[in-house]
Amino acid sequence: MVRPTKSVNARVGIGWMGMECFLALAVASIGAWAQAPQKKIVAVLDFANAAVQGGINSPDLKTTTPDLGKAVSQLLVSKLVQDGTVSVVERSAIDKVLAEQNFSNSDRADPGTAAKLGRLLGADGVVLGTISRYDYDEKWKGNVGGGRNSRSAPSPMAKYDIKAKITISTRLVSTNTADVLSVSEGVGETDRKNVVMDVRDTSGRVLQGVGQNSPVLNESLDKAIAQLTTQLEPELAKLPPRVPVIDGLVADANESGRLVLNVGARDGVKVGDRLQVLRPGKEIQDPANGKVLERNDRLLGEAVVTTVSDISAIAQYHGTDPAQVRDVVKSVPKEP
């Protein structure tokens, strides 16, 4: 009679050993995933069109100032998304916050305003850009199949020698401190000979044809964006993570000190957070533009967050005076 005990035990032992190895690998994989660095979140604003034009030689550009700011920022966003080194805030989210905050174009170029905008968007950094220089030169070489001195009717197709050069610069702003952490620059230059174009369709030469009918400009832009991205991406990787700064209001308060706040997880609030509770004071405004320069708020006490939802939180308050609706809640300042 054959006794299968040893072989069965051996198989069971091997099975348990295999299961243990599998579990060990699973735990290791989960640990590695948990320790993997999270992508930094970046907002890219429309670039300023402050181009200094030099060497402009085109009848279409003599009276036309190209505005490439939005197109260039979209090209940079596409490149960053394609490379996958960072997460980029969607354009619709930026437009919504800009509309709500009513920031002017000059405000958006200010690092302090950009940092505030970035915090509202939950970004670690904000990219501000400028098209700092644009050079364009085109020379007519003659019509294809008949020129101006030809007895035959002039052909609508003509040859051009075209040169284009564009310089783009960016500033990377920290949303924590509003400091400019780095400056990058990309330069793209294209020189094409005997480019054949239909003289009846000037869109190939006029800058409004960006992305469609302006191959020389597009090539220069692609080169500038590629060079710019090579410099910018290592700086984006070094961005310090955003430290949530809570700034909200008391939406409800009762005698026991239970407060309902109008800020929640979307604003960075977490269970256990300590928040200052302040009574709003007099606002001191700039007489020139009406902006609030300072506000004399009075500290009442602190509240500890006990429950958090996406858009609200509940906190337990302890202070000198009872808290009221519309009292201000802010992050406790870090000690230096």
C-alpha positions as semicolon CSV with decimal commas, in nm:
position;residue;x (nm);y (nm);z (nm)
1;M;0,000;0,000;0,000
2;V;0,137;0,335;-0,103
3;R;0,146;0,604;0,165
4;P;0,097;0,949;0,005
5;T;0,161;1,142;0,324
6;K;0,508;1,271;0,243
7;S;0,428;1,369;-0,113
8;V;0,108;1,545;-0,008
9;N;0,290;1,727;0,270
10;A;0,561;1,823;0,025
11;R;0,307;1,960;-0,218
12;V;0,126;2,147;0,059
13;G;0,458;2,286;0,182
14;I;0,548;2,405;-0,164
15;G;0,201;2,558;-0,193
16;W;0,241;2,754;0,129
17;M;0,590;2,862;0,028
18;G;0,453;2,986;-0,305
19;M;0,171;3,171;-0,129
20;E;0,418;3,331;0,112
21;C;0,636;3,446;-0,180
22;F;0,330;3,582;-0,356
23;L;0,219;3,774;-0,047
24;A;0,570;3,908;0,007
25;L;0,584;4,031;-0,352
26;A;0,237;4,186;-0,322
27;V;0,331;4,369;-0,002
28;A;0,655;4,488;-0,160
29;S;0,466;4,614;-0,465
30;I;0,213;4,798;-0,251
31;G;0,492;4,949;-0,045
32;A;0,676;5,063;-0,356
33;W;0,356;5,215;-0,496
34;A;0,287;5,396;-0,170
35;Q;0,640;5,536;-0,165
36;A;0,637;5,642;-0,532
37;P;0,655;6,019;-0,559
38;Q;0,332;6,183;-0,664
39;K;0,336;6,404;-0,972
40;K;0,356;6,775;-0,904
41;I;0,053;6,978;-1,013
42;V;0,123;7,279;-1,235
43;A;-0,094;7,557;-1,378
44;V;0,019;7,721;-1,703
45;L;-0,129;8,067;-1,763
46;D;-0,163;8,232;-2,105
47;F;0,169;8,382;-2,205
48;A;0,213;8,757;-2,233
49;N;0,270;8,886;-2,583
50;A;0,549;9,134;-2,515
51;A;0,739;9,049;-2,834
52;V;1,008;9,287;-2,948
53;Q;0,993;9,256;-3,324
54;G;1,314;9,279;-3,520
55;G;1,392;9,222;-3,885
56;I;1,023;9,225;-3,978
57;N;1,006;9,213;-4,357
58;S;0,655;9,123;-4,461
59;P;0,373;9,340;-4,596
60;D;0,128;9,147;-4,380
61;L;0,324;9,206;-4,057
62;K;0,403;9,575;-4,101
63;T;0,064;9,667;-3,957
64;T;-0,010;9,347;-3,764
65;T;0,105;9,269;-3,411
66;P;0,084;8,893;-3,363
67;D;-0,075;8,769;-3,042
68;L;0,057;8,420;-2,983
69;G;0,025;8,406;-2,603
70;K;-0,260;8,159;-2,574
71;A;-0,136;7,939;-2,859
72;V;0,214;7,912;-2,711
73;S;0,086;7,826;-2,362
74;Q;-0,131;7,551;-2,513
75;L;0,171;7,411;-2,698
76;L;0,365;7,400;-2,371
77;V;0,075;7,228;-2,192
78;S;0,054;6,967;-2,467
79;K;0,427;6,899;-2,440
80;L;0,416;6,866;-2,059
81;V;0,116;6,632;-2,075
82;Q;0,284;6,424;-2,345
83;D;0,604;6,388;-2,140
84;G;0,402;6,297;-1,830
85;T;0,643;6,444;-1,573
86;V;0,374;6,661;-1,410
87;S;-0,003;6,691;-1,389
88;V;-0,134;7,005;-1,560
89;V;-0,444;7,192;-1,444
90;E;-0,717;7,195;-1,709
91;R;-0,777;7,519;-1,894
92;S;-1,147;7,525;-1,802
93;A;-1,058;7,521;-1,430
94;I;-0,818;7,813;-1,476
95;D;-1,077;8,015;-1,671
96;K;-1,339;7,953;-1,401
97;V;-1,116;8,078;-1,118
98;L;-0,999;8,377;-1,324
99;A;-1,362;8,475;-1,384
100;E;-1,454;8,431;-1,017
101;Q;-1,153;8,632;-0,892
102;N;-1,177;8,894;-1,169
103;F;-0,799;8,913;-1,209
104;S;-0,679;9,164;-1,469
105;N;-0,409;9,075;-1,722
106;S;-0,153;9,279;-1,528
107;D;-0,252;9,105;-1,202
108;R;-0,196;8,762;-1,358
109;A;0,165;8,849;-1,444
110;D;0,239;8,930;-1,079
111;P;0,398;8,636;-0,889
112;G;0,189;8,709;-0,578
113;T;-0,137;8,693;-0,773
114;A;-0,016;8,388;-0,964
115;A;0,062;8,210;-0,635
116;K;-0,286;8,290;-0,502
117;L;-0,441;8,161;-0,822
118;G;-0,229;7,846;-0,798
119;R;-0,345;7,781;-0,440
120;L;-0,708;7,814;-0,548
121;L;-0,640;7,559;-0,820
122;G;-0,458;7,321;-0,586
123;A;-0,134;7,356;-0,784
124;D;0,220;7,326;-0,651
125;G;0,352;7,579;-0,900
126;V;0,245;7,826;-1,169
127;V;0,421;7,888;-1,500
128;L;0,417;8,249;-1,624
129;G;0,544;8,300;-1,977
130;T;0,636;8,576;-2,216
131;I;0,700;8,580;-2,588
132;S;0,996;8,812;-2,558
133;R;1,106;8,839;-2,920
134;Y;0,983;8,756;-3,268
135;D;1,180;8,805;-3,591
136;Y;1,032;8,740;-3,932
137;D;1,169;8,790;-4,281
138;E;1,025;8,690;-4,616
139;K;1,166;8,762;-4,961
140;W;0,969;8,718;-5,279
141;K;1,168;8,513;-5,531
142;G;0,925;8,526;-5,821
143;N;0,608;8,365;-5,943
144;V;0,595;7,998;-6,034
145;G;0,537;7,953;-6,407
146;G;0,536;8,322;-6,492
147;G;0,657;8,632;-6,313
148;R;0,583;8,999;-6,310
149;N;0,791;9,058;-6,628
150;S;0,638;8,762;-6,810
151;R;0,402;8,816;-7,105
152;S;0,174;8,546;-6,971
153;A;-0,068;8,608;-6,687
154;P;0,113;8,605;-6,350
155;S;0,075;8,277;-6,163
156;P;-0,095;8,298;-5,823
157;M;0,178;8,066;-5,692
158;A;0,498;8,237;-5,578
159;K;0,827;8,139;-5,417
160;Y;0,955;8,294;-5,095
161;D;1,263;8,267;-4,880
162;I;1,132;8,281;-4,521
163;K;1,310;8,312;-4,189
164;A;1,142;8,307;-3,849
165;K;1,289;8,325;-3,500
166;I;1,096;8,326;-3,173
167;T;1,216;8,358;-2,814
168;I;0,998;8,241;-2,523
169;S;1,079;8,284;-2,155
170;T;0,906;8,148;-1,845
171;R;0,906;8,201;-1,470
172;L;0,817;7,920;-1,232
173;V;0,635;8,052;-0,923
174;S;0,592;7,863;-0,596
175;T;0,236;7,871;-0,467
176;N;0,366;7,845;-0,110
177;T;0,587;8,154;-0,108
178;A;0,514;8,340;-0,437
179;D;0,889;8,324;-0,504
180;V;1,016;8,287;-0,860
181;L;1,206;7,958;-0,833
182;S;1,354;7,944;-1,181
183;V;1,366;8,118;-1,518
184;S;1,382;7,929;-1,849
185;E;1,415;8,033;-2,211
186;G;1,357;7,863;-2,543
187;V;1,464;7,987;-2,885
188;G;1,337;7,846;-3,214
189;E;1,469;7,945;-3,555
190;T;1,369;7,831;-3,904
191;D;1,515;7,922;-4,243
192;R;1,338;7,790;-4,554
193;K;1,424;7,853;-4,918
194;N;1,187;7,858;-5,216
195;V;0,868;7,809;-5,019
196;V;0,579;7,796;-5,265
197;M;0,260;7,969;-5,153
198;D;-0,056;8,103;-5,309
199;V;-0,026;8,483;-5,305
200;R;-0,405;8,507;-5,291
201;D;-0,404;8,333;-4,952
202;T;-0,193;8,533;-4,708
203;S;-0,276;8,307;-4,412
204;G;0,044;8,113;-4,475
205;R;0,246;8,423;-4,404
206;V;0,028;8,609;-4,158
207;L;0,069;8,491;-3,798
208;Q;-0,301;8,426;-3,747
209;G;-0,236;8,099;-3,929
210;V;-0,066;7,946;-3,623
211;G;-0,130;7,573;-3,602
212;Q;-0,283;7,554;-3,951
213;N;-0,118;7,733;-4,242
214;S;0,207;7,871;-4,109
215;P;0,463;7,589;-4,127
216;V;0,763;7,817;-4,079
217;L;0,621;7,971;-3,764
218;N;0,503;7,634;-3,634
219;E;0,846;7,484;-3,682
220;S;1,008;7,772;-3,493
221;L;0,753;7,741;-3,213
222;D;0,807;7,365;-3,185
223;K;1,183;7,416;-3,154
224;A;1,141;7,689;-2,891
225;I;0,893;7,481;-2,688
226;A;1,119;7,174;-2,701
227;Q;1,418;7,374;-2,577
228;L;1,208;7,546;-2,312
229;T;1,063;7,217;-2,185
230;T;1,410;7,063;-2,153
231;Q;1,504;7,342;-1,911
232;L;1,168;7,365;-1,733
233;E;1,088;7,001;-1,653
234;P;1,382;6,943;-1,412
235;E;1,275;7,255;-1,222
236;L;0,914;7,134;-1,207
237;A;1,031;6,806;-1,056
238;K;1,201;7,001;-0,774
239;L;0,890;7,202;-0,688
240;P;0,814;7,188;-0,314
241;P;0,469;7,038;-0,255
242;R;0,194;7,285;-0,186
243;V;0,124;7,348;0,182
244;P;-0,252;7,406;0,210
245;V;-0,332;7,746;0,359
246;I;-0,683;7,737;0,499
247;D;-0,881;8,060;0,474
248;G;-1,255;8,018;0,531
249;L;-1,556;8,123;0,733
250;V;-1,773;7,986;1,011
251;A;-2,104;7,883;0,851
252;D;-2,274;7,774;1,175
253;A;-2,192;7,776;1,548
254;N;-2,368;7,651;1,861
255;E;-2,320;7,696;2,234
256;S;-2,120;7,374;2,271
257;G;-1,849;7,510;2,042
258;R;-1,935;7,295;1,742
259;L;-1,852;7,488;1,426
260;V;-1,946;7,416;1,067
261;L;-1,688;7,561;0,827
262;N;-1,727;7,647;0,459
263;V;-1,394;7,483;0,368
264;G;-1,325;7,112;0,331
265;A;-1,105;6,849;0,174
266;R;-1,091;7,035;-0,157
267;D;-0,926;7,321;0,027
268;G;-0,674;7,093;0,199
269;V;-0,855;7,058;0,534
270;K;-0,783;6,733;0,721
271;V;-0,913;6,576;1,041
272;G;-0,698;6,693;1,331
273;D;-0,605;7,028;1,176
274;R;-0,580;7,319;1,420
275;L;-0,729;7,641;1,289
276;Q;-0,735;7,993;1,427
277;V;-1,075;8,155;1,474
278;L;-1,075;8,533;1,427
279;R;-1,334;8,810;1,445
280;P;-1,315;9,024;1,127
281;G;-1,195;9,378;1,192
282;K;-1,169;9,703;1,000
283;E;-1,048;9,681;0,643
284;I;-0,784;9,927;0,526
285;Q;-0,817;9,985;0,154
286;D;-0,586;10,134;-0,105
287;P;-0,740;10,472;-0,193
288;A;-0,615;10,437;-0,550
289;N;-0,781;10,110;-0,648
290;G;-0,991;9,999;-0,350
291;K;-0,794;9,679;-0,285
292;V;-0,776;9,563;0,075
293;L;-0,427;9,630;0,210
294;E;-0,478;9,509;0,565
295;R;-0,752;9,396;0,804
296;N;-0,739;9,419;1,181
297;D;-0,883;9,080;1,278
298;R;-0,902;8,983;1,646
299;L;-0,793;8,632;1,753
300;L;-1,067;8,453;1,948
301;G;-0,922;8,104;1,991
302;E;-0,863;7,778;1,806
303;A;-1,072;7,499;1,661
304;V;-0,973;7,138;1,596
305;V;-1,124;6,970;1,288
306;T;-1,316;6,651;1,370
307;T;-1,502;6,573;1,046
308;V;-1,431;6,663;0,683
309;S;-1,632;6,645;0,361
310;D;-1,537;6,774;0,018
311;I;-1,672;7,126;0,070
312;S;-1,717;7,163;0,446
313;A;-1,578;7,059;0,782
314;I;-1,686;7,033;1,147
315;A;-1,454;7,158;1,421
316;Q;-1,461;7,189;1,800
317;Y;-1,390;7,543;1,914
318;H;-1,222;7,670;2,233
319;G;-1,176;8,041;2,287
320;T;-1,237;8,355;2,489
321;D;-1,559;8,465;2,316
322;P;-1,829;8,251;2,151
323;A;-1,771;8,203;1,779
324;Q;-2,025;8,348;1,536
325;V;-2,131;8,296;1,177
326;R;-1,888;8,475;0,938
327;D;-1,598;8,458;1,181
328;V;-1,277;8,381;0,993
329;V;-1,090;8,050;1,019
330;K;-0,726;8,029;0,912
331;S;-0,434;7,792;0,933
332;V;-0,229;7,829;1,250
333;P;0,095;8,006;1,145
334;K;0,401;7,783;1,160
335;E;0,661;7,875;1,413
336;P;0,985;8,004;1,254
